[in-house]
Structures are given as structure tokens and as C-alpha cells.
């Protein structure tokens, strides 16, 4: 679809195209959710592996996840299928979003949009991966901090904590991208970011402490350290962009 064709489309035609894109996205999510539902047992073992690794050498006797009733197990299975179905369908969702907005963009804007969407997806996946890798150490610290009492790990609580950790790390890893965009549009400058880096570090630690659900030092360090590195990288990228524009 050309830009000229897009410009002459009526409101109803735009809405019809949007509906088509949404239907395709929903179909992709449904397919992904069905696949996750079928392979739920393997995914369940993968999701609970960090906890099983964490209890080794502790007083915990097993890494069983407790379901409080028959309905809870089925509800969690559906929820996991939906969440992972959305993640699996992200390439299709982003492609449909791109096909919807691209005809109205200039060539330069298209280039920036592709870089923005691609890098945001990669950064989110990197953050989610770091969260998963950090979970055993985090769980081990929480188990030891609980004292001598026996911990019964309820499935609802466990998967909520797991989801919040993955989302917190994934969203946190978008931080350098936001700083880079703000520098590109002139809201902030790399010199200003360099000037306030000490205050920024304190702010990063405070925000990370607020968004990480465990409240433990493991996740605090695991997310704060890369964000600080990203902050310095965004300053370097901003200065490189300024030199190129000059």
C-alpha cells in the first residue's frame, strides 16, 4: 500500500484495515497459546527449574509447587498459555503494527521505526533472560532469609512472582532506548546526562528496588548494574549521534 493510497483512504477504510490487522494478531496469539497449552508440562518444568535449583543445599525437602484446588491448576495453565502465546506472537504483532503505520511514514522515519522496534524487542528478551538466570540466587536468598520455617510454594504466588520479575527486567532493559530517543529528539543532551550521572545512579537503584517484586539484594544488583552500564552507553551513543548530525 503506497503513501498516496493511504492518504486517500476514508476513516471506514482505515478502521477496516485496523480490524484486519487485529484479527491476524489475535489468530497468532491463539495459535501460540494452543502450542503452549499442548506443551504445558515441559514449559512448567522449565519455569520451576530455578526454584528446584535454589533449594539444593537448603532445608527444603522438595521443590513441589502447591495447587490449592483443582480449578487453580487449570486456571494457571490457561494464564500461562495466554501470556506465552502473546510473547510467541510478538513478531506477527509487531509486523502487523508496522504494516499499519508504515505507509504514513517518511523514508527516514521508517528507518528509525524499524531500529526502534527491533532493538526494543531484543532488549526486552535480554532483560527477561537475565531475570530467569538470576532467579535461583534470588530464591535461595529468600529461602535462607525466611528462617527455620518450612516454605510451601503456592503455584499462584510463584508464577505471579516469576511473571513480575520477567516483566520488570524486560521493561527495565528498555531504559537505554528511552534515553537514546530523548537525546535524538533534543529533550536531553549527553552532556547533561553525564553531569547528573551520580544522581541518576541513585535514582536507578531506587526505581529498581520499587519495581522488583522480591525485595531482595540479588535482583536489585542484577538489574541495577546493567542499567548503569546502559546509562553510560546511552551517553556514548548520544555523543556519536550528535557528531554525525553535525
Buried (B, 14 or more C-beta within 10 A) or exposed (E): EEEEEBEEBEEEEEEEBEEEBEEBBEEBBBBBBEBBBEEBEEBBEEBBBBBBBBBEEEEBEEBEBEBEEEEBBEBBBBBBBBBBBBBBBBEBBBBBBBBBEBBEBEEEEBEEBEEBBEBBBEBBBBBBBBBBEBBBBBBBBBBEEEEEEEBEBBBBEBBBBBBBBBBBBBBBBBBBBEBBEBBBEEEBBBEEBBEEEEEBBEEBBEBBBEBBBBEBBBBBBBBBEBBBEBBBBBBEBBBEBBEEEE
